[in-house]
Amino acid sequence: MSTEAKKHRFLTIEQVADELNVSVSQIRALLKSGELRGIQVGGRGVWRIASSDVEDYITEAYRLTAERIIAGELPE
């Protein structure tokens, strides 16, 4: 996680997208599916994602990828 991300307990969707090098819409989809934990705050329902939840998501993604590699499910 970048130095900037470590300073803050909660990150915006844009910050998480930048950290994972994916689009904002991909982060929104992960939040809506429950794959990435987040909270909505304020009257406008702005999303915030805890830095620890981003790390948990990354750890789980590595685990799932390893399982798929072992099962031969990933193309070369």
N, C-alpha and C positions, 0 to 999 in steps of 0.2 A: 504494500500500500504506500502511496506517495506520502511525503512529509506533510503536505497540506491536509491530506485526508486524516492523518494520525492526530492532528491538532483538534479535530472536531469529533464529538461523539456521534452526531448525526450528519448525514450527507444528503444533498439534493439528488434528484434523479439524474440531472445533468452531470454531477460530479461522479456518480457511480458509473454512468455510461462512459465517461472519459477514462475512469480507472480501469474498466474492463475492456475498453476499446471496442465498444458496440454502440448501437444507436439508442437514442432516448426511447423510441418505440419498443425496442427489445427489452429494456428495463421495465417499462410499463407492463408489458406482457408477462414478464417474470413475477412482478408484484401481483397482478391480477390472478395469475395461476397459483400463487402461493409458494412458488419455488424460491422466491426471494422475499424475506420478511421485511415489512415496512409498516409505518403508521401514517395515518392522515391527521394533520393538525390544522386547527383554525377553521373558521367558517367556510373557507373555500376548499377545504380538503386537500391541502398541499401535502404531497408525499415527502417523508423523511425516512431515511434508511440508516440504521445504526452501523457504524464501522464494523462492529463485531459480527453483524448479520452478513455483511459483504464477505468477510473472512470465512464465515460458516458456509456460505454459498460456494465459495471457491474450493474449500476443502471437500464439500460434497461433490462438486463437479469433477474434481480429480479422482475421487473414489469411483464414481459412476463411469468415468472414462476408462479407468483401469479395469473395471469389470467387463466393459465392452471389448477392450483389447483382448483380455483373456478368453472371452467367448467367441472371438473372431468376428465381431460384428462391425468393426471399423475397416473401411477400405484403406488400402496402402497409399 
